[in-house]
Amino acid sequence: QVHLVESGGGLVQTGGSLGLSCALSGGTFTSYSMGWFRQAPGRGRELVTAINWSGTHTYYTDSVKGRFSISRDNAKNTVYLQMERLKPEDTAIYYCAAKNGLFLSDFIQSSSLDYWGQGTPVTVSS
C-alpha cells in the first residue's frame, strides 16, 4: 500500500520562506506524477503545482509562479515544495498527492488522484 507523508509545514512571516517534503513509500516512485494541493479555511482544495515522473515537466498555478518551486529526488522517493516570498493568502493545509502515469497531464486533468498525504499546515502571518 502506498503512503505519502508530508513534513515541513509551520508558521512564517510574510515574505519568508518555507520548504515542504513528501515521502512516498510502498510503491515505485517513478510510476507517479506528484503534486501539491492546498486548502485554505472555508475554501475548496486548489492544485498548486505538479511534476511529472522524471522531473522534466512542471505546472504551477498562476498565483505561485515565480515564488514556489517543485522538485523531486527519485533516489529518495521524495517530492519537495520550496516556497519563497510567502503571502498571508498562502496560508492553508498543504497536501501531497500522487497519480500513476507518465505524463503531467495525467495528474492535472485527473478527477481522481491515486494517493493523498495527511496534510501539513502552513501559516503566513501578516
Secondary structure, 3 states (H helix, E strand, C coil): CCEEEEECCEEEECCCCEEEEEEEECCCHHHEEEEEEEECCCCCEEEEEEECCCCCCEEECHHHCCCEEEEEECCCCEEEEEECCCCHHHCEEEEEEEEECCCHHHHHCCCCCCEECCCEEEEEEC
